[in-house]
């Protein structure tokens, strides 16, 4: 049994997930640093957390795999006794114009971003319902609100995450579990690093605040939604986007 609050952050080996994991650990939580392929990077996050006096452990699980998620959460409960926070952050892009998009690229993005979020909520909610408490934070995107040419699969998956968030919030509210989403705009991570300088420049022009955000900007919002201070907030979508979607 772990005395500290236990937080699970999916896709915490890099980018926004990494920042969220570090921020939650700095607030005294034991953090499960989930990754899919980047074991070394996840171990680096653990080392960073420990260097600052926090605690966590790296755990592999492909969120797109329903049964793997079942075992992942079962093992966390067996080891730690409770799960207080789940941040569904794992996500991928496979961009392309609609007319050229393969069925495989559509499915892979939906399987990770939307079904992965469903799998984790499905398996964690059993434990949170028993506890009659919990905080779930899902990473959506402004693209799920506004759409984006070249990202039909990604936009559909993130719009789905918003619908899933609101439905789960309604189902779980009476048991003390809140479910909210964060919709980041463009944040400086590996996911946006692949964009050409021209696209980055053009995108920055569409952001009222004039520049991309940092992973920490999203992490601060996630930590708030995961905290006791946010106890009366559920089913909401918080844009962290420099004003992009307003
Ligand atoms: P990133 O730098 O590309 O990192 C993605 C993370 O997700 C990695 O830790 C990766 O783990 C993990 N992951 C991918 N597939 C997985 C799977 N099947 N199972 C478990 N983990 C998996 O992405 P990011 O920019 O930080 O984005 C994080 C989240 O924010 C995503 O949901 C993304 O859609 C959302 N978002 C990002 C932006 C942005 O501008 N960056 C904007 C809006 C929303 P491995 O390294 O092990 O593969």
Boltz pocket constraint, residues with backbone or C-beta under 6 A from the ligand:
constraints:
  - pocket:
      binder: B
      contacts: [[A, 10], [A, 11], [A, 12], [A, 13], [A, 14], [A, 15], [A, 16], [A, 17], [A, 34], [A, 35], [A, 36], [A, 37], [A, 38], [A, 39], [A, 61], [A, 62], [A, 63], [A, 64], [A, 88], [A, 89], [A, 90], [A, 91], [A, 92], [A, 112], [A, 116], [A, 139], [A, 140], [A, 141], [A, 142], [A, 183], [A, 184], [A, 185], [A, 186], [A, 187], [A, 188], [A, 189], [A, 190], [A, 191], [A, 192]]
      max_distance: 6.0
